[in-house]
């Protein structure tokens, strides 16, 4: 880590505020070589924790710096490893909670921009957002001000970004766990003064889980990406060796590649198939609706949406 960078971060932490000049100096002295070290990232967190009021300039810098470290600090780029995810969670809940919108923004941004992140990080961020709605306290509630349990506009925006994020459970789509979270929040806040956006988010989110198409190849694991990167970087690789390895690993591979594999359904056919509710999905939906013992206004809007979408297929 640059000594200059450490001095700036330490001085900012002691002052309890970060000036625009210090932010500029940290940018210039930080990851000039294209990388941010863990020590530098921890210095940024220390300045964040020590500062009282956070300016927009500081919040932008903080999010950019931590995102850069988590997603670009190790190979493969764009993926967060288990180690980085554990470190990030430890940093943001060092005092037992996510204490600012800036920290919640960096968590959301990483899931939104990453090619993939560990399940533990996805689950942590969704749990933070759900807890805030259920308790009425947290970063999205004016620094912890008590309020009735409801879904705020800020929470709708963050939840949407997380569940539809590239690094989410189901990239560009909503997973069962995320859909069940939407149902839990809906049941807990049905009669509250929710932001108008929440009904739209609930219908679109659950509807996407039940009827949306998500490609199984849309998201590579960090380990698989490392394997692919290693193969591409191997300058001893040849077409002959590659084909030989494939023949040993999968004896029927040549029949599959050279025309004897049955034709796969087209994307249009797969989209249409996904849009049809299976018996298991219908049972799941019935069980979710039955939790609060009635078909409420949110459920009615969802059922109407599903019926309209099914009619279009």
MOTA-V454091 format. One record per pair of residues at least 12 apart in sequence whose C-alpha atoms are under 7 Angstrom apart, sorted by the first residue. I is the first residue (numbers start at 1). J is the second residue. D is the distance in whole Angstrom. If there is no record, write none. Layout:
BEGIN
I J D
I J D
END
This chain:
BEGIN
1 37 7
1 39 6
1 40 6
2 29 7
2 30 7
4 29 7
5 26 6
5 29 5
5 30 6
6 43 7
8 22 7
8 26 7
9 43 6
9 44 6
9 47 6
12 47 6
13 46 7
13 47 4
13 50 5
13 51 6
16 50 5
16 51 4
16 52 6
17 51 5
17 52 6
18 51 7
18 58 7
23 58 7
35 73 6
36 69 5
36 73 6
37 69 7
41 66 6
41 69 7
44 62 7
59 102 6
63 106 5
67 106 7
67 110 6
70 84 6
71 114 7
76 222 7
76 225 7
76 226 6
78 114 5
78 115 6
79 114 6
79 115 6
79 116 5
79 117 6
79 222 6
80 116 7
80 117 5
80 118 7
81 117 7
81 118 7
82 118 6
85 118 7
85 121 6
98 139 7
99 138 7
99 139 6
100 139 5
100 143 7
101 139 5
101 140 6
107 125 7
108 158 7
108 161 7
108 162 6
111 162 6
111 165 6
111 166 7
111 167 5
111 168 6
112 161 6
112 162 6
112 165 4
112 166 5
112 167 6
113 166 6
113 167 7
114 166 6
114 167 5
115 166 6
115 167 5
115 219 7
116 166 7
116 167 4
116 219 7
116 220 7
116 221 7
117 167 6
122 168 6
129 155 7
130 185 7
133 149 6
133 150 6
133 151 6
134 149 6
135 149 6
136 148 6
136 149 5
140 154 6
140 155 7
149 189 7
149 192 7
150 189 5
150 192 5
150 193 6
150 194 5
151 194 5
151 195 6
151 198 7
152 194 6
152 195 5
153 195 5
153 197 7
156 197 7
156 198 6
160 201 7
163 178 7
171 218 7
171 219 7
173 208 6
173 209 7
173 212 7
173 214 6
174 205 6
174 208 6
174 209 5
175 209 6
176 209 7
179 205 6
179 206 5
179 209 7
182 202 6
183 288 7
187 292 7
199 298 6
203 301 7
203 302 5
207 302 7
207 306 7
210 277 7
210 281 7
211 274 5
211 275 4
211 276 6
211 277 7
212 274 6
212 275 6
213 271 5
213 274 6
272 313 6
275 310 7
END
